Amino acid sequence: MGRTCRKRNMVEQGDIIQIENINDLALVISKNQYNESEKAILCPILKNSCGSTFEIEFTYNEQSYYVVCDSIKQIDLRPRHYSKKGTIPLNKLMYISDMIQAIIDYI
């Protein structure tokens, strides 16, 4: 018989997560298929605007937050403890994706 491999709760695109020992929240921007590797591509979520042209404001728990689209990080979630805090609205996720695409688009 084959072995069953149990993965912990996988993050999904659009999830807002809190990673242990990191003060800021993070937004998962990578697609779910990529996240199955237990790695994720994230943008930080700040409580205060840093004045970047590439930050997008959204409301979460009745407070304004800012996704910093030009500070993308890839992390391995396997050795980290994290918790899901919520999900960003789809229209904001689409705007964030467009903003990132504009940063790295060719020509």
N, CA, C and O atoms as a printed pandas DataFrame, in Angstrom:
     atom_number atom_name residue_name chain_id  residue_number  x_coord  y_coord  z_coord
0              1         N          MET        A               1    0.826   -1.193    0.000
1              2        CA          MET        A               1    0.000    0.000    0.000
2              3         C          MET        A               1    0.863    1.248    0.000
3              4         O          MET        A               1    1.953    1.283    0.571
4              5         N          GLY        A               2    0.339    2.266   -0.659
5              6        CA          GLY        A               2    1.059    3.533   -0.721
6              7         C          GLY        A               2    0.987    4.291    0.592
7              8         O          GLY        A               2    0.070    4.108    1.392
8              9         N          ARG        A               3    1.957    5.125    0.784
9             10        CA          ARG        A               3    2.014    5.948    1.980
10            11         C          ARG        A               3    1.179    7.208    1.784
11            12         O          ARG        A               3    1.214    7.813    0.712
12            13         N          THR        A               4    0.446    7.599    2.783
13            14        CA          THR        A               4   -0.325    8.837    2.718
14            15         C          THR        A               4    0.517    9.962    3.290
15            16         O          THR        A               4    1.021    9.875    4.409
16            17         N          CYS        A               5    0.657   11.001    2.518
17            18        CA          CYS        A               5    1.434   12.161    2.954
18            19         C          CYS        A               5    0.451   13.233    3.404
19            20         O          CYS        A               5   -0.419   13.639    2.633
20            21         N          ARG        A               6    0.579   13.689    4.625
21            22        CA          ARG        A               6   -0.316   14.723    5.135
22            23         C          ARG        A               6    0.388   16.066    5.126
23            24         O          ARG        A               6    1.428   16.241    5.762
24            25         N          LYS        A               7   -0.175   16.989    4.416
25            26        CA          LYS        A               7    0.345   18.351    4.431
26            27         C          LYS        A               7   -0.494   19.153    5.406
27            28         O          LYS        A               7   -1.699   18.939    5.539
28            29         N          ARG        A               8    0.161   20.075    6.081
29            30        CA          ARG        A               8   -0.628   20.944    6.947
30            31         C          ARG        A               8   -1.455   21.875    6.075
31            32         O          ARG        A               8   -1.314   21.871    4.852
32            33         N          ASN        A               9   -2.280   22.638    6.667
33            34        CA          ASN        A               9   -3.209   23.507    5.962
34            35         C          ASN        A               9   -2.469   24.425    4.987
35            36         O          ASN        A               9   -1.758   25.338    5.407
36            37         N          MET        A              10   -2.635   24.182    3.699
37            38        CA          MET        A              10   -1.934   24.939    2.663
38            39         C          MET        A              10   -2.494   26.357    2.564
39            40         O          MET        A              10   -3.699   26.578    2.690
40            41         N          VAL        A              11   -1.595   27.307    2.336
41            42        CA          VAL        A              11   -2.053   28.674    2.095
42            43         C          VAL        A              11   -2.598   28.767    0.675
43            44         O          VAL        A              11   -2.236   27.976   -0.196
44            45         N          GLU        A              12   -3.465   29.734    0.460
45            46        CA          GLU        A              12   -4.051   29.947   -0.858
46            47         C          GLU        A              12   -3.824   31.389   -1.287
47            48         O          GLU        A              12   -3.657   32.285   -0.459
48            49         N          GLN        A              13   -3.822   31.590   -2.594
49            50        CA          GLN        A              13   -3.655   32.934   -3.128
50            51         C          GLN        A              13   -4.732   33.837   -2.537
51            52         O          GLN        A              13   -5.917   33.501   -2.543
52            53         N          GLY        A              14   -4.303   34.982   -2.029
53            54        CA          GLY        A              14   -5.232   35.927   -1.414
54            55         C          GLY        A              14   -5.316   35.822    0.094
55            56         O          GLY        A              14   -5.934   36.670    0.738
56            57         N          ASP        A              15   -4.699   34.782    0.677
57            58        CA          ASP        A              15   -4.710   34.638    2.137
58            59         C          ASP        A              15   -3.857   35.720    2.792
59            60         O          ASP        A              15   -2.796   36.092    2.290
60            61         N          ILE        A              16   -4.339   36.205    3.904
61            62        CA          ILE        A              16   -3.570   37.090    4.771
62            63         C          ILE        A              16   -3.058   36.206    5.894
63            64         O          ILE        A              16   -3.841   35.565    6.594
64            65         N          ILE        A              17   -1.728   36.171    6.066
65            66        CA          ILE        A              17   -1.154   35.285    7.074
66            67         C          ILE        A              17   -0.269   36.062    8.042
67            68         O          ILE        A              17    0.262   37.125    7.720
68            69         N          GLN        A              18   -0.129   35.496    9.231
69            70        CA          GLN        A              18    0.798   36.007   10.243
70            71         C          GLN        A              18    1.853   34.937   10.449
71            72         O          GLN        A              18    1.529   33.809   10.820
72            73         N          ILE        A              19    3.105   35.278   10.213
73            74        CA          ILE        A              19    4.209   34.346   10.382
74            75         C          ILE        A              19    4.841   34.610   11.741
75            76         O          ILE        A              19    5.121   35.752   12.103
76            77         N          GLU        A              20    5.059   33.530   12.484
77            78        CA          GLU        A              20    5.629   33.647   13.825
78            79         C          GLU        A              20    6.950   34.415   13.790
79            80         O          GLU        A              20    7.787   34.197   12.913
80            81         N          ASN        A              21    7.120   35.308   14.751
81            82        CA          ASN        A              21    8.319   36.134   14.923
82            83         C          ASN        A              21    8.492   37.208   13.847
83            84         O          ASN        A              21    9.566   37.800   13.735
84            85         N          ILE        A              22    7.459   37.463   13.063
85            86        CA          ILE        A              22    7.471   38.569   12.102
86            87         C          ILE        A              22    6.288   39.465   12.447
87            88         O          ILE        A              22    5.147   39.007   12.504
88            89         N          ASN        A              23    6.567   40.737   12.674
89            90        CA          ASN        A              23    5.529   41.652   13.155
90            91         C          ASN        A              23    4.429   41.927   12.142
91            92         O          ASN        A              23    3.255   41.999   12.502
92            93         N          ASP        A              24    4.805   42.081   10.870
93            94        CA          ASP        A              24    3.824   42.456    9.855
94            95         C          ASP        A              24    3.081   41.241    9.315
95            96         O          ASP        A              24    3.606   40.128    9.288
96            97         N          LEU        A              25    1.853   41.480    8.887
97            98        CA          LEU        A              25    1.105   40.454    8.170
98            99         C          LEU        A              25    1.702   40.304    6.778
99           100         O          LEU        A              25    2.507   41.132    6.351
100          101         N          ALA        A              26    1.309   39.247    6.069
101          102        CA          ALA        A              26    1.778   39.033    4.699
102          103         C          ALA        A              26    0.611   38.563    3.845
103          104         O          ALA        A              26   -0.299   37.886    4.325
104          105         N          LEU        A              27    0.656   38.933    2.573
105          106        CA          LEU        A              27   -0.353   38.524    1.607
106          107         C          LEU        A              27    0.250   37.481    0.680
107          108         O          LEU        A              27    1.310   37.701    0.093
108          109         N          VAL        A              28   -0.426   36.343    0.549
109          110        CA          VAL        A              28    0.014   35.294   -0.369
110          111         C          VAL        A              28   -0.422   35.693   -1.776
111          112         O          VAL        A              28   -1.616   35.815   -2.052
112          113         N          ILE        A              29    0.562   35.896   -2.673
113          114        CA          ILE        A              29    0.238   36.292   -4.046
114          115         C          ILE        A              29    0.469   35.162   -5.038
115          116         O          ILE        A              29    0.000   35.233   -6.173
116          117         N          SER        A              30    1.184   34.122   -4.627
117          118        CA          SER        A              30    1.455   32.998   -5.538
118          119         C          SER        A              30    0.200   32.158   -5.733
119          120         O          SER        A              30   -0.678   32.096   -4.873
120          121         N          LYS        A              31    0.148   31.512   -6.899
121          122        CA          LYS        A              31   -0.999   30.666   -7.231
122          123         C          LYS        A              31   -1.013   29.411   -6.363
123          124         O          LYS        A              31    0.027   28.979   -5.865
124          125         N          ASN        A              32   -2.188   28.838   -6.188
125          126        CA          ASN        A              32   -2.348   27.664   -5.328
126          127         C          ASN        A              32   -1.492   26.488   -5.772
127          128         O          ASN        A              32   -0.978   25.747   -4.933
128          129         N          GLN        A              33   -1.333   26.308   -7.067
129          130        CA          GLN        A              33   -0.508   25.208   -7.568
130          131         C          GLN        A              33    0.932   25.353   -7.067
131          132         O          GLN        A              33    1.556   24.360   -6.694
132          133         N          TYR        A              34    1.457   26.564   -7.054
133          134        CA          TYR        A              34    2.803   26.818   -6.532
134          135         C          TYR        A              34    2.839   26.577   -5.021
135          136         O          TYR        A              34    3.803   26.015   -4.501
136          137         N          ASN        A              35    1.798   26.997   -4.330
137          138        CA          ASN        A              35    1.753   26.882   -2.872
138          139         C          ASN        A              35    1.743   25.433   -2.401
139          140         O          ASN        A              35    2.084   25.155   -1.252
140          141         N          GLU        A              36    1.356   24.507   -3.278
141          142        CA          GLU        A              36    1.375   23.088   -2.918
142          143         C          GLU        A              36    2.784   22.606   -2.595
143          144         O          GLU        A              36    2.947   21.580   -1.935
144          145         N          SER        A              37    3.800   23.325   -3.047
145          146        CA          SER        A              37    5.194   22.986   -2.742
146          147         C          SER        A              37    5.559   23.362   -1.308
147          148         O          SER        A              37    6.681   23.112   -0.868
148          149         N          GLU        A              38    4.624   23.957   -0.583
149          150        CA          GLU        A              38    4.799   24.471    0.772
150          151         C          GLU        A              38    5.749   25.660    0.806
151          152         O          GLU        A              38    6.319   25.998    1.843
152          153         N          LYS        A              39    5.900   26.282   -0.352
153          154        CA          LYS        A              39    6.568   27.571   -0.449
154          155         C          LYS        A              39    5.489   28.556   -0.876
155          156         O          LYS        A              39    4.445   28.159   -1.394
156          157         N          ALA        A              40    5.743   29.831   -0.658
157          158        CA          ALA        A              40    4.771   30.846   -1.057
158          159         C          ALA        A              40    5.506   32.127   -1.415
159          160         O          ALA        A              40    6.596   32.399   -0.911
160          161         N          ILE        A              41    4.898   32.897   -2.284
161          162        CA          ILE        A              41    5.415   34.213   -2.634
162          163         C          ILE        A              41    4.493   35.229   -1.971
163          164         O          ILE        A              41    3.273   35.182   -2.127
164          165         N          LEU        A              42    5.102   36.144   -1.232
165          166        CA          LEU        A              42    4.354   37.042   -0.361
166          167         C          LEU        A              42    4.703   38.503   -0.603
167          168         O          LEU        A              42    5.782   38.833   -1.094
168          169         N          CYS        A              43    3.765   39.363   -0.246
169          170        CA          CYS        A              43    4.004   40.798   -0.130
170          171         C          CYS        A              43    3.717   41.176    1.319
171          172         O          CYS        A              43    2.758   40.674    1.906
172          173         N          PRO        A              44    4.529   42.047    1.902
173          174        CA          PRO        A              44    4.240   42.480    3.267
174          175         C          PRO        A              44    3.002   43.371    3.312
175          176         O          PRO        A              44    2.680   44.076    2.356
176          177         N          ILE        A              45    2.328   43.316    4.441
177          178        CA          ILE        A              45    1.177   44.174    4.703
178          179         C          ILE        A              45    1.545   45.051    5.891
179          180         O          ILE        A              45    1.835   44.547    6.976
180          181         N          LEU        A              46    1.532   46.359    5.684
181          182        CA          LEU        A              46    1.920   47.304    6.727
182          183         C          LEU        A              46    0.700   48.028    7.282
183          184         O          LEU        A              46   -0.300   48.213    6.589
184          185         N          LYS        A              47    0.801   48.434    8.542
185          186        CA          LYS        A              47   -0.279   49.199    9.170
186          187         C          LYS        A              47   -0.225   50.670    8.773
187          188         O          LYS        A              47   -1.240   51.367    8.804
188          189         N          ASN        A              48    0.958   51.133    8.402
189          190        CA          ASN        A              48    1.138   52.532    8.025
190          191         C          ASN        A              48    1.715   52.620    6.622
191          192         O          ASN        A              48    2.517   51.782    6.211
192          193         N          SER        A              49    1.300   53.632    5.905
193          194        CA          SER        A              49    1.816   53.855    4.558
194          195         C          SER        A              49    3.294   54.213    4.632
195          196         O          SER        A              49    3.712   54.989    5.491
196          197         N          CYS        A              50    4.076   53.645    3.728
197          198        CA          CYS        A              50    5.501   53.998    3.661
198          199         C          CYS        A              50    5.747   54.986    2.526
199          200         O          CYS        A              50    6.887   55.384    2.286
200          201         N          GLY        A              51    4.692   55.382    1.830
201          202        CA          GLY        A              51    4.799   56.382    0.784
202          203         C          GLY        A              51    5.225   55.843   -0.568
203          204         O          GLY        A              51    5.516   56.618   -1.479
204          205         N          SER        A              52    5.265   54.532   -0.712
205          206        CA          SER        A              52    5.664   53.925   -1.976
206          207         C          SER        A              52    4.554   54.076   -3.012
207          208         O          SER        A              52    3.369   53.997   -2.689
208          209         N          THR        A              53    4.955   54.292   -4.250
209          210        CA          THR        A              53    4.007   54.333   -5.359
210          211         C          THR        A              53    3.350   52.971   -5.546
211          212         O          THR        A              53    2.254   52.870   -6.096
212          213         N          PHE        A              54    4.026   51.933   -5.085
213          214        CA          PHE        A              54    3.576   50.564   -5.326
214          215         C          PHE        A              54    2.900   49.931   -4.111
215          216         O          PHE        A              54    2.973   48.716   -3.928
216          217         N          GLU        A              55    2.251   50.729   -3.290
217          218        CA          GLU        A              55    1.482   50.161   -2.186
218          219         C          GLU        A              55   -0.002   50.365   -2.452
219          220         O          GLU        A              55   -0.422   51.372   -3.023
220          221         N          ILE        A              56   -0.777   49.385   -2.024
221          222        CA          ILE        A              56   -2.216   49.411   -2.264
222          223         C          ILE        A              56   -2.924   49.308   -0.923
223          224         O          ILE        A              56   -2.667   48.397   -0.137
224          225         N          GLU        A              57   -3.811   50.246   -0.678
225          226        CA          GLU        A              57   -4.548   50.295    0.580
226          227         C          GLU        A              57   -5.771   49.386    0.509
227          228         O          GLU        A              57   -6.434   49.288   -0.524
228          229         N          PHE        A              58   -6.053   48.728    1.625
229          230        CA          PHE        A              58   -7.293   47.971    1.754
230          231         C          PHE        A              58   -7.706   47.994    3.217
231          232         O          PHE        A              58   -6.901   48.300    4.096
232          233         N          THR        A              59   -8.963   47.669    3.468
233          234        CA          THR        A              59   -9.489   47.652    4.829
234          235         C          THR        A              59   -9.634   46.218    5.301
235          236         O          THR        A              59  -10.174   45.364    4.598
236          237         N          TYR        A              60   -9.141   45.970    6.506
237          238        CA          TYR        A              60   -9.218   44.646    7.123
238          239         C          TYR        A              60   -9.531   44.861    8.598
239          240         O          TYR        A              60   -8.836   45.613    9.281
240          241         N          ASN        A              61  -10.570   44.205    9.084
241          242        CA          ASN        A              61  -11.011   44.381   10.476
242          243         C          ASN        A              61  -11.204   45.859   10.824
243          244         O          ASN        A              61  -10.812   46.318   11.897
244          245         N          GLU        A              62  -11.816   46.584    9.896
245          246        CA          GLU        A              62  -12.155   47.996   10.064
246          247         C          GLU        A              62  -10.937   48.897   10.246
247          248         O          GLU        A              62  -11.049   49.974   10.831
248          249         N          GLN        A              63   -9.783   48.472    9.758
249          250        CA          GLN        A              63   -8.566   49.274    9.829
250          251         C          GLN        A              63   -7.900   49.284    8.454
251          252         O          GLN        A              63   -7.966   48.299    7.720
252          253         N          SER        A              64   -7.264   50.394    8.113
253          254        CA          SER        A              64   -6.548   50.485    6.838
254          255         C          SER        A              64   -5.194   49.800    6.941
255          256         O          SER        A              64   -4.473   49.950    7.927
256          257         N          TYR        A              65   -4.867   49.045    5.898
257          258        CA          TYR        A              65   -3.566   48.389    5.766
258          259         C          TYR        A              65   -3.048   48.661    4.365
259          260         O          TYR        A              65   -3.799   49.075    3.483
260          261         N          TYR        A              66   -1.745   48.421    4.165
261          262        CA          TYR        A              66   -1.100   48.713    2.892
262          263         C          TYR        A              66   -0.279   47.513    2.437
263          264         O          TYR        A              66    0.620   47.061    3.147
264          265         N          VAL        A              67   -0.591   46.999    1.249
265          266        CA          VAL        A              67    0.186   45.919    0.644
266          267         C          VAL        A              67    1.308   46.575   -0.151
267          268         O          VAL        A              67    1.055   47.405   -1.024
268          269         N          VAL        A              68    2.546   46.200    0.153
269          270        CA          VAL        A              68    3.707   46.773   -0.521
270          271         C          VAL        A              68    4.085   45.846   -1.678
271          272         O          VAL        A              68    4.716   44.808   -1.480
272          273         N          CYS        A              69    3.687   46.243   -2.884
273          274        CA          CYS        A              69    3.810   45.372   -4.061
274          275         C          CYS        A              69    5.228   45.258   -4.600
275          276         O          CYS        A              69    5.519   44.343   -5.370
276          277         N          ASP        A              70    6.116   46.167   -4.213
277          278        CA          ASP        A              70    7.488   46.104   -4.719
278          279         C          ASP        A              70    8.458   45.529   -3.682
279          280         O          ASP        A              70    9.661   45.784   -3.732
280          281         N          SER        A              71    7.919   44.758   -2.753
281          282        CA          SER        A              71    8.744   44.099   -1.734
282          283         C          SER        A              71    8.359   42.626   -1.650
283          284         O          SER        A              71    7.968   42.129   -0.594
284          285         N          ILE        A              72    8.476   41.948   -2.769
285          286        CA          ILE        A              72    8.039   40.555   -2.897
286          287         C          ILE        A              72    9.095   39.620   -2.313
287          288         O          ILE        A              72   10.292   39.805   -2.535
288          289         N          LYS        A              73    8.640   38.613   -1.564
289          290        CA          LYS        A              73    9.540   37.624   -0.961
290          291         C          LYS        A              73    8.990   36.228   -1.196
291          292         O          LYS        A              73    7.780   36.006   -1.146
292          293         N          GLN        A              74    9.897   35.286   -1.453
293          294        CA          GLN        A              74    9.527   33.873   -1.528
294          295         C          GLN        A              74   10.034   33.231   -0.250
295          296         O          GLN        A              74   11.195   33.405    0.120
296          297         N          ILE        A              75    9.155   32.481    0.434
297          298        CA          ILE        A              75    9.590   31.814    1.654
298          299         C          ILE        A              75    9.157   30.354    1.645
299          300         O          ILE        A              75    8.183   29.971    0.997
300          301         N          ASP        A              76    9.899   29.571    2.371
301          302        CA          ASP        A              76    9.582   28.165    2.594
302          303         C          ASP        A              76    8.763   28.106    3.877
303          304         O          ASP        A              76    9.260   28.459    4.946
304          305         N          LEU        A              77    7.528   27.667    3.780
305          306        CA          LEU        A              77    6.644   27.637    4.946
306          307         C          LEU        A              77    6.858   26.414    5.832
307          308         O          LEU        A              77    6.384   26.386    6.967
308          309         N          ARG        A              78    7.566   25.401    5.328
309          310        CA          ARG        A              78    7.720   24.156    6.090
310          311         C          ARG        A              78    8.300   24.363    7.483
311          312         O          ARG        A              78    7.755   23.819    8.443
312          313         N          PRO        A              79    9.385   25.127    7.638
313          314        CA          PRO        A              79    9.944   25.257    8.986
314          315         C          PRO        A              79    9.293   26.363    9.819
315          316         O          PRO        A              79    9.708   26.600   10.954
316          317         N          ARG        A              80    8.301   27.027    9.286
317          318        CA          ARG        A              80    7.720   28.191    9.965
318          319         C          ARG        A              80    6.330   27.885   10.523
319          320         O          ARG        A              80    5.574   27.073    9.988
320          321         N          HIS        A              81    6.041   28.558   11.597
321          322        CA          HIS        A              81    4.688   28.516   12.147
322          323         C          HIS        A              81    3.971   29.771   11.653
323          324         O          HIS        A              81    4.499   30.880   11.738
324          325         N          TYR        A              82    2.784   29.576   11.147
325          326        CA          TYR        A              82    2.013   30.704   10.635
326          327         C          TYR        A              82    0.538   30.426   10.862
327          328         O          TYR        A              82    0.130   29.286   11.085
328          329         N          SER        A              83   -0.248   31.484   10.801
329          330        CA          SER        A              83   -1.697   31.315   10.922
330          331         C          SER        A              83   -2.381   32.193    9.885
331          332         O          SER        A              83   -1.916   33.286    9.563
332          333         N          LYS        A              84   -3.489   31.690    9.374
333          334        CA          LYS        A              84   -4.294   32.458    8.428
334          335         C          LYS        A              84   -5.156   33.431    9.219
335          336         O          LYS        A              84   -5.797   33.056   10.200
336          337         N          LYS        A              85   -5.163   34.678    8.781
337          338        CA          LYS        A              85   -5.931   35.714    9.469
338          339         C          LYS        A              85   -7.152   36.158    8.682
339          340         O          LYS        A              85   -8.076   36.744    9.247
340          341         N          GLY        A              86   -7.164   35.886    7.392
341          342        CA          GLY        A              86   -8.283   36.315    6.561
342          343         C          GLY        A              86   -7.924   36.198    5.097
343          344         O          GLY        A              86   -6.949   35.546    4.725
344          345         N          THR        A              87   -8.732   36.844    4.275
345          346        CA          THR        A              87   -8.537   36.836    2.828
346          347         C          THR        A              87   -8.777   38.246    2.304
347          348         O          THR        A              87   -9.697   38.935    2.745
348          349         N          ILE        A              88   -7.951   38.661    1.370
349          350        CA          ILE        A              88   -8.116   39.988    0.773
350          351         C          ILE        A              88   -9.227   39.901   -0.281
351          352         O          ILE        A              88   -9.365   38.867   -0.934
352          353         N          PRO        A              89  -10.014   40.956   -0.460
353          354        CA          PRO        A              89  -11.058   40.932   -1.495
354          355         C          PRO        A              89  -10.462   40.683   -2.883
355          356         O          PRO        A              89   -9.368   41.156   -3.193
356          357         N          LEU        A              90  -11.188   39.943   -3.706
357          358        CA          LEU        A              90  -10.712   39.560   -5.033
358          359         C          LEU        A              90  -10.341   40.768   -5.888
359          360         O          LEU        A              90   -9.333   40.735   -6.592
360          361         N          ASN        A              91  -11.144   41.838   -5.836
361          362        CA          ASN        A              91  -10.828   43.014   -6.659
362          363         C          ASN        A              91   -9.492   43.635   -6.253
363          364         O          ASN        A              91   -8.763   44.133   -7.110
364          365         N          LYS        A              92   -9.164   43.614   -4.975
365          366        CA          LYS        A              92   -7.865   44.128   -4.513
366          367         C          LYS        A              92   -6.738   43.191   -4.936
367          368         O          LYS        A              92   -5.671   43.651   -5.341
368          369         N          LEU        A              93   -6.966   41.875   -4.845
369          370        CA          LEU        A              93   -5.956   40.901   -5.265
370          371         C          LEU        A              93   -5.638   41.075   -6.749
371          372         O          LEU        A              93   -4.476   41.010   -7.150
372          373         N          MET        A              94   -6.661   41.293   -7.554
373          374        CA          MET        A              94   -6.453   41.500   -8.990
374          375         C          MET        A              94   -5.651   42.782   -9.242
375          376         O          MET        A              94   -4.778   42.810  -10.109
376          377         N          TYR        A              95   -5.945   43.823   -8.494
377          378        CA          TYR        A              95   -5.223   45.089   -8.642
378          379         C          TYR        A              95   -3.758   44.922   -8.229
379          380         O          TYR        A              95   -2.857   45.443   -8.887
380          381         N          ILE        A              96   -3.530   44.196   -7.141
381          382        CA          ILE        A              96   -2.167   43.928   -6.674
382          383         C          ILE        A              96   -1.399   43.133   -7.723
383          384         O          ILE        A              96   -0.245   43.444   -8.020
384          385         N          SER        A              97   -2.026   42.123   -8.276
385          386        CA          SER        A              97   -1.400   41.318   -9.324
386          387         C          SER        A              97   -1.044   42.181  -10.539
387          388         O          SER        A              97    0.039   42.039  -11.107
388          389         N          ASP        A              98   -1.945   43.065  -10.930
389          390        CA          ASP        A              98   -1.679   43.979  -12.044
390          391         C          ASP        A              98   -0.510   44.915  -11.726
391          392         O          ASP        A              98    0.318   45.198  -12.591
392          393         N          MET        A              99   -0.450   45.388  -10.491
393          394        CA          MET        A              99    0.627   46.290  -10.073
394          395         C          MET        A              99    1.978   45.574  -10.148
395          396         O          MET        A              99    2.960   46.141  -10.628
396          397         N          ILE        A             100    2.022   44.338   -9.674
397          398        CA          ILE        A             100    3.262   43.556   -9.725
398          399         C          ILE        A             100    3.657   43.290  -11.168
399          400         O          ILE        A             100    4.830   43.399  -11.525
400          401         N          GLN        A             101    2.692   42.946  -11.987
401          402        CA          GLN        A             101    2.962   42.714  -13.409
402          403         C          GLN        A             101    3.543   43.966  -14.056
403          404         O          GLN        A             101    4.445   43.869  -14.888
404          405         N          ALA        A             102    3.040   45.131  -13.685
405          406        CA          ALA        A             102    3.545   46.388  -14.246
406          407         C          ALA        A             102    5.002   46.626  -13.856
407          408         O          ALA        A             102    5.761   47.222  -14.620
408          409         N          ILE        A             103    5.388   46.167  -12.680
409          410        CA          ILE        A             103    6.771   46.344  -12.222
410          411         C          ILE        A             103    7.731   45.482  -13.034
411          412         O          ILE        A             103    8.831   45.924  -13.368
412          413         N          ILE        A             104    7.323   44.253  -13.354
413          414        CA          ILE        A             104    8.248   43.310  -13.987
414          415         C          ILE        A             104    7.981   43.088  -15.471
415          416         O          ILE        A             104    8.695   42.324  -16.121
416          417         N          ASP        A             105    6.976   43.737  -16.003
417          418        CA          ASP        A             105    6.632   43.548  -17.415
418          419         C          ASP        A             105    7.797   43.971  -18.304
419          420         O          ASP        A             105    8.529   44.908  -17.984
420          421         N          TYR        A             106    7.954   43.286  -19.394
421          422        CA          TYR        A             106    9.028   43.613  -20.328
422          423         C          TYR        A             106    8.604   44.738  -21.259
423          424         O          TYR        A             106    7.418   44.924  -21.533
424          425         N          ILE        A             107    9.573   45.470  -21.731
425          426        CA          ILE        A             107    9.442   46.595  -22.654
426          427         C          ILE        A             107    8.319   47.462  -22.305
427          428         O          ILE        A             107    8.073   48.457  -22.987
